Amino acid sequence: MKLDFDLSTYLGKIKKSDNYFHTFINRDSLAAGVLVLQPGEQDTQEPHQSDEVYFIISGDGFLKIKNKDYKISKDKLFFVAKNVEHFFHGNTKELKVLYFFGGSDD
């Protein structure tokens, strides 16, 4: 199994694909990936079956968790419990986020 990861590789894969995210670790106990949203691009994710942590690499906007908006800024970290509705929105700059699931990304 690969033990070191270069985010620029996965950011490049996102640019060349129709997806706005890429999961680069996907194991039974942990998944990790990166997502990139351009201004005006919609975050279409559904609630997940695992707890999740988001780390903001860069960008702005909001993360809606349930019915509350949380302001996004560089170096902030957010926890979202499993089966809770959430999505990013309102960014005026490119948004880059590192994410971790407490289980696989299914």
Secondary structure, DSSP 8 states (H G I E B T S, - for coil): ------HHHHHHHHHTSS-SEEEEEE-SS-EEEEEEE-TT--------SS-EEEEEEE---EEEETTEEEE--TT-EEEE-TT--EEEE--SS-EEEEEEESS---
